[in-house]
Amino acid sequence: MSELAAPGALAGLRVLDLTGHRAQLCGRLLADMGADVIKIEPPHGDDARRIGPFLDDLPHRDRSLFFWFYNLNKRSLTLDLNDSRGSAIALQLARSADVVIESFPRGTLDKMGLGWETLHRENPALVLCSITPFGQTGPYRDFNADDTVLTAMGGMLYVNGFPGRAPVRPLGLQAYHSASYFGAISVMLALLARDSTAEGQWIDLSMQEATAAAVEHVAAGYFERHEAEPRRGTLHWSRFFRVGKCRDGYIMHCTLGDWTSLIEWVKADGKAGDLEAPEYHQVMHRYLMAEHLFDILDDWAKDYPREELIERAQLLRQPYATVRPPEALFDDEQLAARGFLRRGRASGTRAQVPLPGRAVSVQRHSMARLATSAAGWRAYR
């Protein structure tokens, strides 16, 4: 899957991506920044190709939108790593690579003749990033898990949902994504360290730990109060944001802006109730009275059209927002102006589909240190 994009800051870096569907975002993040990422697929095709949705709702290994998204900007190569010839080719590729990313069960690379000791001997400057559910050590090291299991065991699922009800699974693939973000960051740091030490590193990344690290507000609250963060429904954990319903959709209320401007607006509409009391000018009082406060704001907003409400709120420097369905992003003028949505074409089909592009846009840049050092490493070897 490819898109038209200018060379990025990581141009010159070569990455071998041996991951399955649980960790493929890590390679895409590096590819989005310009790295030459070579996706290694088994002869029967990557497991992500069997995951929908599919183009035109026609299931086929070449029509998986799931696979396309996570492998955007990568090159592709088919190798049977369980065959000696296939693993030998992979080892040859690793000799000239900067990074290998993999998500096999612990010990699988060793069985293929591609374990850390072998890779490090053949290419001492290589960075190997192993992304597994629970890491290479510990009592759970050989346990299998999907995203739901990882969010449950990483503390994320417990705090998601509505007060007084059972926990709710977070939407999407939060554990997989958290691990991929940490993977891309750790690879970058290992490459920077290589500039000083001339040595690669083996990164042991636990998806459970990455998920636990992503639930940052839970840890802070527990260390302060020694209590688990309660489930809050549509009320943000800070208690200063809550989803509300207006006439033609949902909006995000916020009480952190200019409170005087907001309450004068609500007062002019005759809906302020007791929010006119002077104590509501204190941030901590608004924090303590969040549920009552937002109930009044909900009653005020229910008859407003969404766009009028948001436009006026922003003019008053109130950080209100519309709660959009995903399809609305295709018509977003801000995303369009920055070229975020790009049309990608997958090999094996003429179809082009809009997909989210890079989340960063480099306004000014010189040749990146990592890119130049990557070329230097290959020249040295």
N, C-alpha and C positions, 0 to 999 in steps of 0.2 A: 504494500500500500504506500503510495507516495503523494506528496503535495509539492507545489512550487514554493520554495522558501529560500531566502538568502542564506549564505553560509553563516553558521553561528559561531559562538565563542569557542566551542570545542572542536572546531574543524581541525582535522589532523589526528584526532584520537580514534583508535580502532577498538571496537567492543564486540566480543562474541556473546550472543544472547542465547543461553541454553535453557531459559526458564519456561515453565508451563504457564497456564492462565493465571495462576495466583500471583505471579510476580512480573508479568510482562510490562507493566507500567514503568518499572524502573528503567528498562532499556529505552522505552519511548521517551522518557524525560531527557535522557542523555542524547538521543537522536534529535529531539526538538532543539537542542542547543548546538547541534552541528556535528556531533560525533558520527563516525561511520559505524553503524550498528548492524551486524550481520546476524540475522535470526536463523538459528539452526533448527530445522524441523526433522522429525523422524519420517521414515518412508510413508507411513499411513497418514501423515499430516498432524499438525499440532492439535492438542486437545481443545484449544480455544475455538477451532474451526467448527466444532460440533455444538457450540453454544450460540443461541439466538440472542436478539432477533436477527432474521435473515432478510436480505434484500427481496422486496416484493412478496414476503412471507413464503418464500420457496426454499425450504431447508436444503442446503448444499454446502460442502466444505469451502467452496469458493465464494459463498454469498453471505458469510457470517459478518454482520456489522460489528459484533463484539470483537472478533479477531481483527478486523480492519482498524478499529479505534485504537486498540492496544499495540498495534504493530505499525502505526503510521511512521513514515520516514525511515523504515528499516529496509535493508536488503535481505534476501532470502537464499538459503542453501539447504538442500535436503541431504542428511547424513544419517546412517544407522550407527549410532554410537555404541551399540551392543555388538557390532561386528568389528573385527580387528582392523579392517581396512578403513572403515568409517572413523574409528577412534584415532587412527594414525593420521588421517587427514585433519581431524580436529586439532590434534597436537601440533601438526605443522602450522596451522593457522594461529594457534596460541603463541607460537614462537615470535610472531611479528605483531601480536596484539598488545594493547595496553591494559585491557580489562576483560575478564570473563565473569558473567553473571549466570548463576544457576540456582534452581529450586528443587533439585532431586532430593529424595529421602537421604538421610545421613549415610555415608559410605558408598553411595551409588557411583560417584565419580571415581573412587578408588577401583571399583570393580571394572570400570571402563578403561582403566589405565590413564585416567586424567585427574587423579587426585592432586592435592596441594603439593606434596613432595615432588611429584613428577613435573608438574607445571613450574614450580619454583626452580627446579634444577635446570629445566630447559629454557626458562625465561625469568631470571631473577628479578626483573623489574615489573613483572606482571602483577596486577591486582585481581584477586579472586574474591568475589562477593557471593557467599552462600546464603540464600534466603529460605529458611525452613520454618515450619509452624512454631517449634519450641527451641530452636537452636541446636548446636552440636553437642551440648553437654546437659546434664541434669536428668532427673527421673522421667521427664516427659519427652526426652530427645527423640524417641522413636514413635511417638504418638502421631497419628494422622489427624488432620483438622481442616475444616473449611472455614469460610469467613464468619459464619454464624457461631461456630464453636469458639473461634478466636475472639470475637467481640464479647462472648459470654465469659471466657476465661481471662480476658484482659480488662474487665471492669467496665466496659463501655455499655453493654446491653443492660446491666442492672440499673443504671441511672436514666435510661431512656423510657419514656412513656408518660402515663398520667398518674397523678397522686392517688394513692389508695388502690391502684390496680397493678396487675402483673407487669413485669418489664416487657418492653416491645423491642423487637429486633431493629437496629438502625437501618435506614434505607441505604441501598447500594452495597458496595464492597469496601467498607470502611477499614477493615483490618488489612486487606490486601493493599489498599492504597497507602495507608500509613506506613506499611513496611516498604513499599516501593519508594516513597519519598525519603525515608531514612536511608534506604539503599543508595539512592542517587547522591545524597549528601555525603554518606560515608565513602563512596567511591571517589568523589571530588577531593575529600580531605586526604585520602590515601594517596592520591596522585600528587597532591601538594607536598605531602611528606616525602614522596619518592624523589622530589627535586633536591631534597637535602640529604637523604640517606642512600640514594641509588638502589633502594630495595623496595620490592612490592610488598603487599600485605594480604593476609587471608582474613576477610571480614566475615564474622559469624553473626548473622542477623536473625534474631528471633522475632517472628511476627506477633507473638503474644506480647513481648516486651515493647515492640513498636506501638501496638494498640494501647497498652497501658500508659505509655508515654504521651499518647495523643489525647488522653482524657485529663488534661492538665488542671481543669477547674476542680475535679474530684479530689486530686491529691492535695491541692491548696486548702480546700475546705476541711479535709480530714486532718491535716497537720494542725490546723487552727483550732478546730472544735472537737476532733476525735469522733466525728460522726460521718456516716455515709451521706453523700449528696442526695437529697430527695428527688424523686421524679416530679417534674413540674409541668408536663403537658406543653402548651404553647407559650408558657411564660419562660423567658430566658433565665439561665441560672443567676445572672447578675441582678434580676428583678427589675430591670429598667427597660426591657423590651417585651412585647407580647403581640401575638397575631390577633388581629381583629377583623370583623366583617363590615364592609361598607356596602353601598347599594348594588354594585356590580362586580364585586370580587373581594379579595382579601388584601389587607394592608398590614404593615408592621408598625405598631405604635412605638414611640420612644419618649422617655421623660428626662433625657439627659441634655436636651438642647436648651434654648432660651425659654425657661419656664414661664416667665412673665408674658412673652409674646403668645405662647400656646394657650395659656389660661385666659388671656384677654380675648382671644379668638373664640374659645369655647363659651366664654361668658357672653359675648356678643350674640351668640346663637341661643342663649338662654338655657344652656345645658351644663353649666359648671357645677351645680350642686354645692357641696361643702368644699370643693377644691379651691374656692376663693379664700379659704382660711389661710392666714399668714404662715402657719407652720409648714404648709406644702412648698414653700419656697426653700425649705431645707432639704437637701438631697437625701439625707438619712431618713427623714420622715417619709419621703416618697418611696424609699426602699422598703420601709416597714409596712406601708399602706398600699403596696403594689397591687394586690388583687382588687381591693375596693376602688383604687384610682383607675385601673384599666377597665373595670366594669362601667364606670361613668363615661370614660372615653369611648368605649364600645357603643354605648347608647347615643353618644354625640355623633359618631362617625357613620352610623348605620344608614343614614339617608343621603350621605354625600356620594357623588360619583367618584370613582377611584382616581382618575386623572386630575380632577379639580383639587381633590384633597392633597394629593402628593405634590402637585405643582405649587400650591399655596404654602404648604408646609416647608418646602425647600426654599421658597422665597423668604420665609421667616427663619431660615437656618435651623429648621427642625429635621433631624435625620430620619424622616419617615421613608418608607419604601413600599412598592407594590410587591405582593407575593405572587410571583409569576409561575405559570406552568412551564415546563421545559420548552414546549414548542414556541412560546413567545420570544425566546432568545433569537430565533431566526429573523425576527422583525425588529430587533433591538438596534436603534440607530447608533448607539455608542459602540457596540461590538462590531457593527458593520464599518464604522469609520476607522476602526483600528485593525480591520482585516482579521479578526479573530476566527470567524467561521470561514473555512476554506473548503474547496471542492477537491476531494481525493479520488483517485482511480485505482482500483485493485487489479492486480495481474489476473488474467483469465477471464476478464469481463470488460466490456466497454462502459459499464455504468460508472457515473460519477455521482458522489453523494456529498452533501455538506457535513463536515466533521469539525469539532473543536480543534483549533490549531494551538500554537504556542501561547502560553499564558504570560510570556514576557516579551517585550519589544525593546530592542537595544537602539537607543537614539544616537549615541556616539560610542565608538569603540576603536581600540587599536588591536593589533594582533595579541590574542590572549596568551598569557604565560604558559598555560597548559597546552595549548595548541602547538606552540613553538617547541616546548620541551618534548612533546610526543614525537615530533619529527626528529628531534635530536636523539631520543632514545633509540629509534629505529636505525638511524645512521650509525650510532655507537655499536649497536648489536651487529 
